[in-house]
């Protein structure tokens, strides 16, 4: 069964001769290189399938959680946005004032 699958999936140059298989105690018609390449392809396919399933499950969970979110009203968003803007301006003015005062103080002390 494995040999048949490998013969269908792998290009013919990956397949070895029966004499080479007998000599190397290998897997029938399939060379050891072909077998390693086949395993690599199957591992990649398996990891992509797992990753895709993980991504689908993750997105499904995100959707379920977003349904549960209590979204603020337009009025709340506007009010809280103004609070953030005014607080930022106030902090900027305070930091700018301290900067101005320390700049003048250092100018006075140094020069």
RAQUI-V26150 format. One record per residue. RES is the residue in one letter. PSI is psi in whole degrees, -180 to 180 (NA if undefined). Layout:
# RAQUI-V26150
RES|PSI / RES|PSI
This chain:
# RAQUI-V26150
X|-49 / X|-41 / X|-41 / X|-45 / X|-43 / X|-37 / X|-32 / X|-36 / X|-43 / X|146 / X|157 / X|-27 / X|-14 / X|-13 / X|136 / X|176 / X|164 / X|-34 / X|-42 / X|-40 / X|-42 / X|-41 / X|-43 / X|3 / X|47 / X|-159 / X|66 / X|-128 / X|-20 / X|129 / X|166 / X|-35 / X|-44 / X|-41 / X|-42 / X|-42 / X|-40 / X|-46 / X|-39 / X|-45 / X|-44 / X|-37 / X|-41 / X|-45 / X|-42 / X|-43 / X|-36 / X|-40 / X|-44 / X|-43 / X|-42 / X|-43 / X|-38 / X|-43 / X|-43 / X|-44 / X|-41 / X|-48 / X|-36 / X|-41 / X|-38 / X|-45 / X|-43 / X|-39 / X|-37 / X|-27 / X|-33 / X|-14 / X|138 / X|99 / X|140 / X|157 / X|169 / X|-40 / X|-45 / X|-42 / X|-44 / X|-47 / X|-46 / X|-33 / X|-42 / X|-37 / X|-44 / X|-44 / X|-47 / X|-40 / X|-41 / X|-43 / X|-43 / X|-47 / X|-40 / X|-42 / X|-41 / X|-47 / X|-41 / X|-39 / X|-46 / X|-40 / X|-45 / X|-46 / X|-46 / X|-32 / X|-46 / X|-40 / X|-44 / X|-37 / X|-39 / X|-42 / X|-36 / X|-44 / X|NA
